[in-house]
């Protein structure tokens, strides 16, 4: 009578382990393929945004190319041509292209 009960309990325990192992593997794969690279990319972007200076040539998220004329903690003023200056939020900057040597 007790032998049948222990055999059923042992099978149930093995069933739970066989359900948990694939779930843990899926979470680990998801972490290494999705979350970790995204965090690394976000750190690189934050580093790029913190290193911006006057005279850097940048591209905004909307695709506008310009040179930084003024920069504060939250706002960037871009010089698009000799006359036009546009104000953007610092987070609207997508990439820094190059530094303009003439502005220094």
SEFIZA-3560 file (N, C-alpha, C; in Angstrom, 3 decimals):
REM SEFIZA-3560
<numar><xx>0.813</xx><yy>-1.182</yy><zz>0.000</zz><atom>N</atom></numar>
<numar><xx>0.000</xx><yy>0.000</yy><zz>0.000</zz><atom>CA</atom></numar>
<numar><xx>0.861</xx><yy>1.252</yy><zz>0.000</zz><atom>C</atom></numar>
<numar><xx>1.893</xx><yy>1.295</yy><zz>0.822</zz><atom>N</atom></numar>
<numar><xx>2.784</xx><yy>2.455</yy><zz>0.860</zz><atom>CA</atom></numar>
<numar><xx>3.711</xx><yy>2.494</yy><zz>-0.352</zz><atom>C</atom></numar>
<numar><xx>3.989</xx><yy>1.352</yy><zz>-0.930</zz><atom>N</atom></numar>
<numar><xx>4.857</xx><yy>1.315</yy><zz>-2.095</zz><atom>CA</atom></numar>
<numar><xx>4.223</xx><yy>2.049</yy><zz>-3.272</zz><atom>C</atom></numar>
<numar><xx>2.961</xx><yy>1.887</yy><zz>-3.477</zz><atom>N</atom></numar>
<numar><xx>2.265</xx><yy>2.564</yy><zz>-4.571</zz><atom>CA</atom></numar>
<numar><xx>2.238</xx><yy>4.073</yy><zz>-4.352</zz><atom>C</atom></numar>
<numar><xx>2.109</xx><yy>4.502</yy><zz>-3.101</zz><atom>N</atom></numar>
<numar><xx>2.070</xx><yy>5.924</yy><zz>-2.775</zz><atom>CA</atom></numar>
<numar><xx>3.416</xx><yy>6.581</yy><zz>-3.016</zz><atom>C</atom></numar>
<numar><xx>4.501</xx><yy>5.941</yy><zz>-2.632</zz><atom>N</atom></numar>
<numar><xx>5.826</xx><yy>6.516</yy><zz>-2.856</zz><atom>CA</atom></numar>
<numar><xx>6.187</xx><yy>6.524</yy><zz>-4.332</zz><atom>C</atom></numar>
<numar><xx>5.768</xx><yy>5.541</yy><zz>-5.081</zz><atom>N</atom></numar>
<numar><xx>6.051</xx><yy>5.514</yy><zz>-6.511</zz><atom>CA</atom></numar>
<numar><xx>5.323</xx><yy>6.654</yy><zz>-7.217</zz><atom>C</atom></numar>
<numar><xx>4.100</xx><yy>6.933</yy><zz>-6.819</zz><atom>N</atom></numar>
<numar><xx>3.333</xx><yy>8.029</yy><zz>-7.413</zz><atom>CA</atom></numar>
<numar><xx>3.955</xx><yy>9.366</yy><zz>-7.050</zz><atom>C</atom></numar>
<numar><xx>4.410</xx><yy>9.524</yy><zz>-5.831</zz><atom>N</atom></numar>
<numar><xx>5.048</xx><yy>10.762</yy><zz>-5.402</zz><atom>CA</atom></numar>
<numar><xx>6.353</xx><yy>10.986</yy><zz>-6.146</zz><atom>C</atom></numar>
<numar><xx>7.129</xx><yy>9.940</yy><zz>-6.367</zz><atom>N</atom></numar>
<numar><xx>8.391</xx><yy>10.060</yy><zz>-7.092</zz><atom>CA</atom></numar>
<numar><xx>8.133</xx><yy>10.464</yy><zz>-8.538</zz><atom>C</atom></numar>
<numar><xx>7.131</xx><yy>9.915</yy><zz>-9.161</zz><atom>N</atom></numar>
<numar><xx>6.805</xx><yy>10.280</yy><zz>-10.536</zz><atom>CA</atom></numar>
<numar><xx>6.341</xx><yy>11.727</yy><zz>-10.623</zz><atom>C</atom></numar>
<numar><xx>5.590</xx><yy>12.189</yy><zz>-9.658</zz><atom>N</atom></numar>
<numar><xx>5.109</xx><yy>13.575</yy><zz>-9.664</zz><atom>CA</atom></numar>
<numar><xx>6.278</xx><yy>14.537</yy><zz>-9.498</zz><atom>C</atom></numar>
<numar><xx>7.246</xx><yy>14.196</yy><zz>-8.663</zz><atom>N</atom></numar>
<numar><xx>8.416</xx><yy>15.048</yy><zz>-8.477</zz><atom>CA</atom></numar>
<numar><xx>9.236</xx><yy>15.145</yy><zz>-9.747</zz><atom>C</atom></numar>
<numar><xx>9.415</xx><yy>14.077</yy><zz>-10.450</zz><atom>N</atom></numar>
<numar><xx>10.130</xx><yy>14.087</yy><zz>-11.708</zz><atom>CA</atom></numar>
<numar><xx>9.396</xx><yy>14.886</yy><zz>-12.757</zz><atom>C</atom></numar>
<numar><xx>8.084</xx><yy>14.879</yy><zz>-12.701</zz><atom>N</atom></numar>
<numar><xx>7.281</xx><yy>15.643</yy><zz>-13.643</zz><atom>CA</atom></numar>
<numar><xx>7.445</xx><yy>17.137</yy><zz>-13.437</zz><atom>C</atom></numar>
<numar><xx>7.525</xx><yy>17.570</yy><zz>-12.207</zz><atom>N</atom></numar>
<numar><xx>7.698</xx><yy>19.000</yy><zz>-11.911</zz><atom>CA</atom></numar>
<numar><xx>9.071</xx><yy>19.462</yy><zz>-12.386</zz><atom>C</atom></numar>
<numar><xx>10.091</xx><yy>18.673</yy><zz>-12.134</zz><atom>N</atom></numar>
<numar><xx>11.444</xx><yy>19.020</yy><zz>-12.565</zz><atom>CA</atom></numar>
<numar><xx>11.509</xx><yy>19.086</yy><zz>-14.086</zz><atom>C</atom></numar>
<numar><xx>10.841</xx><yy>18.153</yy><zz>-14.745</zz><atom>N</atom></numar>
<numar><xx>10.869</xx><yy>18.157</yy><zz>-16.209</zz><atom>CA</atom></numar>
<numar><xx>10.096</xx><yy>19.345</yy><zz>-16.782</zz><atom>C</atom></numar>
<numar><xx>9.213</xx><yy>19.944</yy><zz>-16.017</zz><atom>N</atom></numar>
<numar><xx>8.510</xx><yy>21.156</yy><zz>-16.453</zz><atom>CA</atom></numar>
<numar><xx>9.309</xx><yy>22.417</yy><zz>-16.152</zz><atom>C</atom></numar>
<numar><xx>10.029</xx><yy>22.423</yy><zz>-15.057</zz><atom>N</atom></numar>
<numar><xx>10.766</xx><yy>23.617</yy><zz>-14.631</zz><atom>CA</atom></numar>
<numar><xx>12.045</xx><yy>23.815</yy><zz>-15.449</zz><atom>C</atom></numar>
<numar><xx>12.754</xx><yy>22.766</yy><zz>-15.779</zz><atom>N</atom></numar>
<numar><xx>14.026</xx><yy>22.873</yy><zz>-16.506</zz><atom>CA</atom></numar>
<numar><xx>13.863</xx><yy>23.568</yy><zz>-17.859</zz><atom>C</atom></numar>
<numar><xx>12.906</xx><yy>23.197</yy><zz>-18.694</zz><atom>N</atom></numar>
<numar><xx>12.749</xx><yy>23.923</yy><zz>-19.967</zz><atom>CA</atom></numar>
<numar><xx>12.371</xx><yy>25.395</yy><zz>-19.769</zz><atom>C</atom></numar>
<numar><xx>11.563</xx><yy>25.669</yy><zz>-18.750</zz><atom>N</atom></numar>
<numar><xx>11.181</xx><yy>27.056</yy><zz>-18.464</zz><atom>CA</atom></numar>
<numar><xx>12.401</xx><yy>27.884</yy><zz>-18.070</zz><atom>C</atom></numar>
<numar><xx>13.271</xx><yy>27.333</yy><zz>-17.231</zz><atom>N</atom></numar>
<numar><xx>14.489</xx><yy>28.030</yy><zz>-16.826</zz><atom>CA</atom></numar>
<numar><xx>15.405</xx><yy>28.234</yy><zz>-18.031</zz><atom>C</atom></numar>
<numar><xx>15.513</xx><yy>27.247</yy><zz>-18.889</zz><atom>N</atom></numar>
<numar><xx>16.330</xx><yy>27.373</yy><zz>-20.095</zz><atom>CA</atom></numar>
<numar><xx>15.781</xx><yy>28.462</yy><zz>-21.017</zz><atom>C</atom></numar>
<numar><xx>14.469</xx><yy>28.540</yy><zz>-21.172</zz><atom>N</atom></numar>
<numar><xx>13.879</xx><yy>29.579</yy><zz>-22.018</zz><atom>CA</atom></numar>
<numar><xx>14.154</xx><yy>30.973</yy><zz>-21.455</zz><atom>C</atom></numar>
<numar><xx>14.049</xx><yy>31.135</yy><zz>-20.147</zz><atom>N</atom></numar>
<numar><xx>14.330</xx><yy>32.428</yy><zz>-19.514</zz><atom>CA</atom></numar>
<numar><xx>15.795</xx><yy>32.797</yy><zz>-19.703</zz><atom>C</atom></numar>
<numar><xx>16.703</xx><yy>31.842</yy><zz>-19.545</zz><atom>N</atom></numar>
<numar><xx>18.139</xx><yy>32.107</yy><zz>-19.724</zz><atom>CA</atom></numar>
<numar><xx>18.443</xx><yy>32.501</yy><zz>-21.168</zz><atom>C</atom></numar>
<numar><xx>17.873</xx><yy>31.794</yy><zz>-22.119</zz><atom>N</atom></numar>
<numar><xx>18.093</xx><yy>32.125</yy><zz>-23.528</zz><atom>CA</atom></numar>
<numar><xx>17.531</xx><yy>33.507</yy><zz>-23.845</zz><atom>C</atom></numar>
<numar><xx>16.344</xx><yy>33.808</yy><zz>-23.343</zz><atom>N</atom></numar>
<numar><xx>15.722</xx><yy>35.118</yy><zz>-23.550</zz><atom>CA</atom></numar>
<numar><xx>16.605</xx><yy>36.221</yy><zz>-22.980</zz><atom>C</atom></numar>
<numar><xx>17.178</xx><yy>35.982</yy><zz>-21.801</zz><atom>N</atom></numar>
<numar><xx>18.043</xx><yy>36.986</yy><zz>-21.163</zz><atom>CA</atom></numar>
<numar><xx>19.281</xx><yy>37.247</yy><zz>-22.019</zz><atom>C</atom></numar>
<numar><xx>19.960</xx><yy>36.199</yy><zz>-22.450</zz><atom>N</atom></numar>
<numar><xx>21.210</xx><yy>36.381</yy><zz>-23.179</zz><atom>CA</atom></numar>
<numar><xx>21.021</xx><yy>36.849</yy><zz>-24.616</zz><atom>C</atom></numar>
<numar><xx>19.879</xx><yy>36.572</yy><zz>-25.229</zz><atom>N</atom></numar>
<numar><xx>19.652</xx><yy>36.993</yy><zz>-26.600</zz><atom>CA</atom></numar>
<numar><xx>18.911</xx><yy>38.319</yy><zz>-26.729</zz><atom>C</atom></numar>
<numar><xx>18.177</xx><yy>38.731</yy><zz>-25.699</zz><atom>N</atom></numar>
<numar><xx>17.354</xx><yy>39.934</yy><zz>-25.820</zz><atom>CA</atom></numar>
<numar><xx>17.707</xx><yy>41.009</yy><zz>-24.786</zz><atom>C</atom></numar>
<numar><xx>17.656</xx><yy>40.686</yy><zz>-23.541</zz><atom>N</atom></numar>
<numar><xx>17.777</xx><yy>41.691</yy><zz>-22.482</zz><atom>CA</atom></numar>
<numar><xx>19.205</xx><yy>42.197</yy><zz>-22.346</zz><atom>C</atom></numar>
<numar><xx>20.176</xx><yy>41.319</yy><zz>-22.291</zz><atom>N</atom></numar>
<numar><xx>21.576</xx><yy>41.725</yy><zz>-22.103</zz><atom>CA</atom></numar>
<numar><xx>22.085</xx><yy>42.613</yy><zz>-23.237</zz><atom>C</atom></numar>
<numar><xx>21.876</xx><yy>42.255</yy><zz>-24.512</zz><atom>N</atom></numar>
<numar><xx>22.324</xx><yy>43.151</yy><zz>-25.585</zz><atom>CA</atom></numar>
<numar><xx>21.619</xx><yy>44.508</yy><zz>-25.572</zz><atom>C</atom></numar>
<numar><xx>20.338</xx><yy>44.513</yy><zz>-25.202</zz><atom>N</atom></numar>
<numar><xx>19.607</xx><yy>45.774</yy><zz>-25.142</zz><atom>CA</atom></numar>
<numar><xx>20.173</xx><yy>46.672</yy><zz>-24.041</zz><atom>C</atom></numar>
<numar><xx>20.495</xx><yy>46.114</yy><zz>-22.888</zz><atom>N</atom></numar>
<numar><xx>21.102</xx><yy>46.902</yy><zz>-21.811</zz><atom>CA</atom></numar>
<numar><xx>22.461</xx><yy>47.455</yy><zz>-22.224</zz><atom>C</atom></numar>
<numar><xx>23.239</xx><yy>46.659</yy><zz>-22.935</zz><atom>N</atom></numar>
<numar><xx>24.561</xx><yy>47.104</yy><zz>-23.402</zz><atom>CA</atom></numar>
<numar><xx>24.411</xx><yy>48.260</yy><zz>-24.390</zz><atom>C</atom></numar>
<numar><xx>23.462</xx><yy>48.146</yy><zz>-25.303</zz><atom>N</atom></numar>
<numar><xx>23.223</xx><yy>49.202</yy><zz>-26.285</zz><atom>CA</atom></numar>
<numar><xx>22.750</xx><yy>50.485</yy><zz>-25.596</zz><atom>C</atom></numar>
<numar><xx>21.911</xx><yy>50.367</yy><zz>-24.571</zz><atom>N</atom></numar>
<numar><xx>21.416</xx><yy>51.527</yy><zz>-23.837</zz><atom>CA</atom></numar>
<numar><xx>22.565</xx><yy>52.228</yy><zz>-23.092</zz><atom>C</atom></numar>
<numar><xx>23.491</xx><yy>51.465</yy><zz>-22.521</zz><atom>N</atom></numar>
<numar><xx>24.654</xx><yy>52.054</yy><zz>-21.853</zz><atom>CA</atom></numar>
<numar><xx>25.519</xx><yy>52.820</yy><zz>-22.843</zz><atom>C</atom></numar>
<numar><xx>25.726</xx><yy>52.268</yy><zz>-24.041</zz><atom>N</atom></numar>
<numar><xx>26.521</xx><yy>52.949</yy><zz>-25.061</zz><atom>CA</atom></numar>
<numar><xx>25.842</xx><yy>54.244</yy><zz>-25.499</zz><atom>C</atom></numar>
<numar><xx>24.523</xx><yy>54.231</yy><zz>-25.640</zz><atom>N</atom></numar>
<numar><xx>23.787</xx><yy>55.430</yy><zz>-26.061</zz><atom>CA</atom></numar>
<numar><xx>23.878</xx><yy>56.498</yy><zz>-24.977</zz><atom>C</atom></numar>
<numar><xx>23.693</xx><yy>56.111</yy><zz>-23.716</zz><atom>N</atom></numar>
<numar><xx>23.791</xx><yy>57.076</yy><zz>-22.621</zz><atom>CA</atom></numar>
<numar><xx>25.193</xx><yy>57.678</yy><zz>-22.545</zz><atom>C</atom></numar>
<numar><xx>26.217</xx><yy>56.869</yy><zz>-22.792</zz><atom>N</atom></numar>
<numar><xx>27.589</xx><yy>57.358</yy><zz>-22.803</zz><atom>CA</atom></numar>
<numar><xx>27.790</xx><yy>58.363</yy><zz>-23.930</zz><atom>C</atom></numar>
<numar><xx>27.256</xx><yy>58.053</yy><zz>-25.117</zz><atom>N</atom></numar>
<numar><xx>27.370</xx><yy>58.954</yy><zz>-26.264</zz><atom>CA</atom></numar>
<numar><xx>26.663</xx><yy>60.277</yy><zz>-25.977</zz><atom>C</atom></numar>
<numar><xx>25.472</xx><yy>60.216</yy><zz>-25.377</zz><atom>N</atom></numar>
<numar><xx>24.732</xx><yy>61.441</yy><zz>-25.068</zz><atom>CA</atom></numar>
<numar><xx>25.452</xx><yy>62.295</yy><zz>-24.025</zz><atom>C</atom></numar>
<numar><xx>26.102</xx><yy>61.663</yy><zz>-23.077</zz><atom>N</atom></numar>
<numar><xx>26.795</xx><yy>62.426</yy><zz>-22.033</zz><atom>CA</atom></numar>
<numar><xx>28.092</xx><yy>63.059</yy><zz>-22.541</zz><atom>C</atom></numar>
<numar><xx>28.671</xx><yy>62.540</yy><zz>-23.632</zz><atom>N</atom></numar>
<numar><xx>29.929</xx><yy>63.055</yy><zz>-24.163</zz><atom>CA</atom></numar>
<numar><xx>29.737</xx><yy>64.090</yy><zz>-25.271</zz><atom>C</atom></numar>
<numar><xx>28.498</xx><yy>64.436</yy><zz>-25.587</zz><atom>N</atom></numar>
<numar><xx>28.259</xx><yy>65.423</yy><zz>-26.645</zz><atom>CA</atom></numar>
<numar><xx>28.785</xx><yy>66.790</yy><zz>-26.239</zz><atom>C</atom></numar>
<numar><xx>29.352</xx><yy>67.515</yy><zz>-27.217</zz><atom>N</atom></numar>
<numar><xx>29.897</xx><yy>68.848</yy><zz>-26.969</zz><atom>CA</atom></numar>
<numar><xx>29.515</xx><yy>69.766</yy><zz>-28.117</zz><atom>C</atom></numar>
<numar><xx>29.703</xx><yy>71.028</yy><zz>-27.898</zz><atom>N</atom></numar>
<numar><xx>29.452</xx><yy>72.019</yy><zz>-28.935</zz><atom>CA</atom></numar>
<numar><xx>30.360</xx><yy>71.723</yy><zz>-30.127</zz><atom>C</atom></numar>
<numar><xx>29.772</xx><yy>71.732</yy><zz>-31.323</zz><atom>N</atom></numar>
<numar><xx>30.539</xx><yy>71.468</yy><zz>-32.535</zz><atom>CA</atom></numar>
<numar><xx>30.422</xx><yy>70.051</yy><zz>-33.045</zz><atom>C</atom></numar>
<numar><xx>29.836</xx><yy>69.150</yy><zz>-32.266</zz><atom>N</atom></numar>
<numar><xx>29.648</xx><yy>67.782</yy><zz>-32.728</zz><atom>CA</atom></numar>
<numar><xx>28.572</xx><yy>67.746</yy><zz>-33.807</zz><atom>C</atom></numar>
<numar><xx>28.811</xx><yy>66.976</yy><zz>-34.850</zz><atom>N</atom></numar>
<numar><xx>27.794</xx><yy>66.767</yy><zz>-35.880</zz><atom>CA</atom></numar>
<numar><xx>26.981</xx><yy>65.554</yy><zz>-35.470</zz><atom>C</atom></numar>
<numar><xx>25.659</xx><yy>65.702</yy><zz>-35.502</zz><atom>N</atom></numar>
<numar><xx>24.787</xx><yy>64.636</yy><zz>-35.027</zz><atom>CA</atom></numar>
<numar><xx>23.640</xx><yy>64.402</yy><zz>-36.011</zz><atom>C</atom></numar>
<numar><xx>22.936</xx><yy>63.305</yy><zz>-35.792</zz><atom>N</atom></numar>
<numar><xx>21.716</xx><yy>62.981</yy><zz>-36.521</zz><atom>CA</atom></numar>
<numar><xx>20.641</xx><yy>62.730</yy><zz>-35.481</zz><atom>C</atom></numar>
<numar><xx>19.464</xx><yy>63.356</yy><zz>-35.668</zz><atom>N</atom></numar>
<numar><xx>18.367</xx><yy>63.151</yy><zz>-34.729</zz><atom>CA</atom></numar>
<numar><xx>17.621</xx><yy>61.873</yy><zz>-35.073</zz><atom>C</atom></numar>
<numar><xx>16.710</xx><yy>61.488</yy><zz>-34.202</zz><atom>N</atom></numar>
<numar><xx>15.898</xx><yy>60.302</yy><zz>-34.436</zz><atom>CA</atom></numar>
<numar><xx>15.064</xx><yy>60.475</yy><zz>-35.697</zz><atom>C</atom></numar>
<numar><xx>14.647</xx><yy>61.707</yy><zz>-35.990</zz><atom>N</atom></numar>
<numar><xx>13.862</xx><yy>61.980</yy><zz>-37.188</zz><atom>CA</atom></numar>
<numar><xx>14.679</xx><yy>62.058</yy><zz>-38.456</zz><atom>C</atom></numar>
<numar><xx>16.011</xx><yy>61.975</yy><zz>-38.360</zz><atom>N</atom></numar>
<numar><xx>16.867</xx><yy>61.976</yy><zz>-39.530</zz><atom>CA</atom></numar>
<numar><xx>17.440</xx><yy>63.340</yy><zz>-39.883</zz><atom>C</atom></numar>
<numar><xx>17.249</xx><yy>64.350</yy><zz>-39.042</zz><atom>N</atom></numar>
<numar><xx>17.785</xx><yy>65.687</yy><zz>-39.294</zz><atom>CA</atom></numar>
<numar><xx>19.271</xx><yy>65.724</yy><zz>-38.952</zz><atom>C</atom></numar>
<numar><xx>20.084</xx><yy>66.213</yy><zz>-39.878</zz><atom>N</atom></numar>
<numar><xx>21.525</xx><yy>66.345</yy><zz>-39.661</zz><atom>CA</atom></numar>
<numar><xx>21.816</xx><yy>67.778</yy><zz>-39.257</zz><atom>C</atom></numar>
<numar><xx>22.691</xx><yy>67.945</yy><zz>-38.264</zz><atom>N</atom></numar>
<numar><xx>23.061</xx><yy>69.286</yy><zz>-37.843</zz><atom>CA</atom></numar>
<numar><xx>24.295</xx><yy>69.278</yy><zz>-36.968</zz><atom>C</atom></numar>
<numar><xx>24.725</xx><yy>70.483</yy><zz>-36.600</zz><atom>N</atom></numar>
<numar><xx>25.880</xx><yy>70.666</yy><zz>-35.730</zz><atom>CA</atom></numar>
<numar><xx>25.403</xx><yy>71.310</yy><zz>-34.444</zz><atom>C</atom></numar>
<numar><xx>25.907</xx><yy>70.847</yy><zz>-33.320</zz><atom>N</atom></numar>
<numar><xx>25.480</xx><yy>71.384</yy><zz>-32.037</zz><atom>CA</atom></numar>
<numar><xx>26.018</xx><yy>72.796</yy><zz>-31.878</zz><atom>C</atom></numar>
<numar><xx>25.099</xx><yy>73.765</yy><zz>-31.689</zz><atom>N</atom></numar>
<numar><xx>25.474</xx><yy>75.152</yy><zz>-31.465</zz><atom>CA</atom></numar>
<numar><xx>25.504</xx><yy>75.462</yy><zz>-29.979</zz><atom>C</atom></numar>
<numar><xx>24.545</xx><yy>74.921</yy><zz>-29.231</zz><atom>N</atom></numar>
<numar><xx>24.477</xx><yy>75.084</yy><zz>-27.778</zz><atom>CA</atom></numar>
<numar><xx>23.980</xx><yy>73.779</yy><zz>-27.187</zz><atom>C</atom></numar>
<numar><xx>24.406</xx><yy>73.505</yy><zz>-25.954</zz><atom>N</atom></numar>
<numar><xx>23.974</xx><yy>72.270</yy><zz>-25.308</zz><atom>CA</atom></numar>
<numar><xx>23.831</xx><yy>72.506</yy><zz>-23.812</zz><atom>C</atom></numar>
<numar><xx>22.738</xx><yy>71.999</yy><zz>-23.238</zz><atom>N</atom></numar>
<numar><xx>22.528</xx><yy>72.017</yy><zz>-21.789</zz><atom>CA</atom></numar>
<numar><xx>22.230</xx><yy>70.579</yy><zz>-21.358</zz><atom>C</atom></numar>
<numar><xx>21.798</xx><yy>70.419</yy><zz>-20.108</zz><atom>N</atom></numar>
<numar><xx>21.517</xx><yy>69.078</yy><zz>-19.617</zz><atom>CA</atom></numar>
<numar><xx>20.372</xx><yy>68.409</yy><zz>-20.365</zz><atom>C</atom></numar>
<numar><xx>19.349</xx><yy>69.186</yy><zz>-20.753</zz><atom>N</atom></numar>
<numar><xx>18.159</xx><yy>68.607</yy><zz>-21.372</zz><atom>CA</atom></numar>
<numar><xx>17.945</xx><yy>69.020</yy><zz>-22.824</zz><atom>C</atom></numar>
<numar><xx>18.511</xx><yy>70.143</yy><zz>-23.242</zz><atom>N</atom></numar>
<numar><xx>18.189</xx><yy>70.730</yy><zz>-24.541</zz><atom>CA</atom></numar>
<numar><xx>19.451</xx><yy>70.891</yy><zz>-25.391</zz><atom>C</atom></numar>
<numar><xx>19.279</xx><yy>70.660</yy><zz>-26.688</zz><atom>N</atom></numar>
<numar><xx>20.361</xx><yy>70.839</yy><zz>-27.657</zz><atom>CA</atom></numar>
<numar><xx>19.853</xx><yy>71.765</yy><zz>-28.755</zz><atom>C</atom></numar>
<numar><xx>20.633</xx><yy>72.809</yy><zz>-29.075</zz><atom>N</atom></numar>
<numar><xx>20.304</xx><yy>73.696</yy><zz>-30.190</zz><atom>CA</atom></numar>
<numar><xx>21.212</xx><yy>73.307</yy><zz>-31.346</zz><atom>C</atom></numar>
<numar><xx>20.572</xx><yy>72.939</yy><zz>-32.464</zz><atom>N</atom></numar>
<numar><xx>21.315</xx><yy>72.497</yy><zz>-33.642</zz><atom>CA</atom></numar>
<numar><xx>21.364</xx><yy>73.593</yy><zz>-34.686</zz><atom>C</atom></numar>
<numar><xx>22.532</xx><yy>73.760</yy><zz>-35.281</zz><atom>N</atom></numar>
<numar><xx>22.683</xx><yy>74.669</yy><zz>-36.414</zz><atom>CA</atom></numar>
<numar><xx>22.578</xx><yy>73.805</yy><zz>-37.669</zz><atom>C</atom></numar>
<numar><xx>21.512</xx><yy>74.044</yy><zz>-38.442</zz><atom>N</atom></numar>
<numar><xx>21.272</xx><yy>73.256</yy><zz>-39.635</zz><atom>CA</atom></numar>
<numar><xx>21.986</xx><yy>73.881</yy><zz>-40.824</zz><atom>C</atom></numar>
<numar><xx>21.920</xx><yy>75.214</yy><zz>-40.932</zz><atom>N</atom></numar>
<numar><xx>22.693</xx><yy>75.949</yy><zz>-41.936</zz><atom>CA</atom></numar>
<numar><xx>23.123</xx><yy>77.259</yy><zz>-41.280</zz><atom>C</atom></numar>
<numar><xx>23.606</xx><yy>78.223</yy><zz>-42.052</zz><atom>N</atom></numar>
<numar><xx>24.122</xx><yy>79.464</yy><zz>-41.463</zz><atom>CA</atom></numar>
<numar><xx>23.059</xx><yy>80.259</yy><zz>-40.723</zz><atom>C</atom></numar>
<numar><xx>21.793</xx><yy>80.114</yy><zz>-41.094</zz><atom>N</atom></numar>
<numar><xx>20.726</xx><yy>80.923</yy><zz>-40.526</zz><atom>CA</atom></numar>
<numar><xx>19.851</xx><yy>80.142</yy><zz>-39.548</zz><atom>C</atom></numar>
<numar><xx>19.598</xx><yy>78.896</yy><zz>-39.833</zz><atom>N</atom></numar>
<numar><xx>18.601</xx><yy>78.112</yy><zz>-39.111</zz><atom>CA</atom></numar>
<numar><xx>19.197</xx><yy>77.405</yy><zz>-37.898</zz><atom>C</atom></numar>
<numar><xx>18.549</xx><yy>77.637</yy><zz>-36.742</zz><atom>N</atom></numar>
<numar><xx>18.883</xx><yy>76.914</yy><zz>-35.519</zz><atom>CA</atom></numar>
<numar><xx>17.598</xx><yy>76.283</yy><zz>-34.998</zz><atom>C</atom></numar>
<numar><xx>17.667</xx><yy>75.025</yy><zz>-34.637</zz><atom>N</atom></numar>
<numar><xx>16.514</xx><yy>74.284</yy><zz>-34.139</zz><atom>CA</atom></numar>
<numar><xx>16.824</xx><yy>73.740</yy><zz>-32.757</zz><atom>C</atom></numar>
<numar><xx>15.818</xx><yy>73.736</yy><zz>-31.900</zz><atom>N</atom></numar>
<numar><xx>15.969</xx><yy>73.256</yy><zz>-30.529</zz><atom>CA</atom></numar>
<numar><xx>15.361</xx><yy>71.860</yy><zz>-30.416</zz><atom>C</atom></numar>
<numar><xx>16.124</xx><yy>70.938</yy><zz>-29.838</zz><atom>N</atom></numar>
<numar><xx>15.680</xx><yy>69.564</yy><zz>-29.655</zz><atom>CA</atom></numar>
<numar><xx>15.951</xx><yy>69.117</yy><zz>-28.221</zz><atom>C</atom></numar>
<numar><xx>15.194</xx><yy>68.137</yy><zz>-27.793</zz><atom>N</atom></numar>
<numar><xx>15.468</xx><yy>67.469</yy><zz>-26.531</zz><atom>CA</atom></numar>
<numar><xx>16.721</xx><yy>66.611</yy><zz>-26.730</zz><atom>C</atom></numar>
<numar><xx>17.524</xx><yy>66.501</yy><zz>-25.705</zz><atom>N</atom></numar>
<numar><xx>18.774</xx><yy>65.739</yy><zz>-25.824</zz><atom>CA</atom></numar>
<numar><xx>18.510</xx><yy>64.276</yy><zz>-26.188</zz><atom>C</atom></numar>
<numar><xx>17.383</xx><yy>63.739</yy><zz>-25.734</zz><atom>N</atom></numar>
<numar><xx>17.053</xx><yy>62.342</yy><zz>-26.027</zz><atom>CA</atom></numar>
<numar><xx>16.651</xx><yy>62.125</yy><zz>-27.484</zz><atom>C</atom></numar>
<numar><xx>16.430</xx><yy>63.204</yy><zz>-28.253</zz><atom>N</atom></numar>
<numar><xx>16.054</xx><yy>63.087</yy><zz>-29.658</zz><atom>CA</atom></numar>
<numar><xx>17.267</xx><yy>62.841</yy><zz>-30.551</zz><atom>C</atom></numar>
<numar><xx>18.453</xx><yy>62.810</yy><zz>-29.976</zz><atom>N</atom></numar>
<numar><xx>19.664</xx><yy>62.580</yy><zz>-30.759</zz><atom>CA</atom></numar>
<numar><xx>19.871</xx><yy>61.078</yy><zz>-30.929</zz><atom>C</atom></numar>
<numar><xx>20.035</xx><yy>60.680</yy><zz>-32.173</zz><atom>N</atom></numar>
<numar><xx>20.211</xx><yy>59.263</yy><zz>-32.481</zz><atom>CA</atom></numar>
<numar><xx>21.687</xx><yy>58.874</yy><zz>-32.468</zz><atom>C</atom></numar>
<numar><xx>22.507</xx><yy>59.595</yy><zz>-33.248</zz><atom>N</atom></numar>
<numar><xx>23.924</xx><yy>59.256</yy><zz>-33.327</zz><atom>CA</atom></numar>
<numar><xx>24.771</xx><yy>60.513</yy><zz>-33.447</zz><atom>C</atom></numar>
<numar><xx>25.998</xx><yy>60.421</yy><zz>-32.980</zz><atom>N</atom></numar>
<numar><xx>26.984</xx><yy>61.481</yy><zz>-33.177</zz><atom>CA</atom></numar>
<numar><xx>27.854</xx><yy>61.056</yy><zz>-34.357</zz><atom>C</atom></numar>
<numar><xx>27.937</xx><yy>61.927</yy><zz>-35.372</zz><atom>N</atom></numar>
<numar><xx>28.655</xx><yy>61.571</yy><zz>-36.591</zz><atom>CA</atom></numar>
<numar><xx>30.128</xx><yy>61.938</yy><zz>-36.491</zz><atom>C</atom></numar>
<numar><xx>30.421</xx><yy>63.202</yy><zz>-36.196</zz><atom>N</atom></numar>
<numar><xx>31.808</xx><yy>63.667</yy><zz>-36.144</zz><atom>CA</atom></numar>
<numar><xx>31.878</xx><yy>64.961</yy><zz>-35.352</zz><atom>C</atom></numar>
<numar><xx>33.089</xx><yy>65.394</yy><zz>-35.087</zz><atom>N</atom></numar>
<numar><xx>33.314</xx><yy>66.645</yy><zz>-34.385</zz><atom>CA</atom></numar>
<numar><xx>33.826</xx><yy>67.670</yy><zz>-35.387</zz><atom>C</atom></numar>
<numar><xx>33.237</xx><yy>68.868</yy><zz>-35.343</zz><atom>N</atom></numar>
<numar><xx>33.625</xx><yy>69.960</yy><zz>-36.255</zz><atom>CA</atom></numar>
<numar><xx>34.812</xx><yy>70.698</yy><zz>-35.650</zz><atom>C</atom></numar>
<numar><xx>35.967</xx><yy>70.639</yy><zz>-36.269</zz><atom>N</atom></numar>
<numar><xx>37.192</xx><yy>71.257</yy><zz>-35.746</zz><atom>CA</atom></numar>
<numar><xx>37.129</xx><yy>72.784</yy><zz>-35.823</zz><atom>C</atom></numar>
<numar><xx>36.367</xx><yy>73.361</yy><zz>-36.725</zz><atom>N</atom></numar>
<numar><xx>36.327</xx><yy>74.807</yy><zz>-36.915</zz><atom>CA</atom></numar>
<numar><xx>35.641</xx><yy>75.528</yy><zz>-35.759</zz><atom>C</atom></numar>
<numar><xx>34.759</xx><yy>74.850</yy><zz>-35.013</zz><atom>N</atom></numar>
<numar><xx>34.002</xx><yy>75.489</yy><zz>-33.951</zz><atom>CA</atom></numar>
<numar><xx>34.845</xx><yy>75.696</yy><zz>-32.706</zz><atom>C</atom></numar>
<numar><xx>35.804</xx><yy>74.844</yy><zz>-32.470</zz><atom>N</atom></numar>
<numar><xx>36.644</xx><yy>74.949</yy><zz>-31.267</zz><atom>CA</atom></numar>
<numar><xx>37.366</xx><yy>76.234</yy><zz>-31.317</zz><atom>C</atom></numar>
//
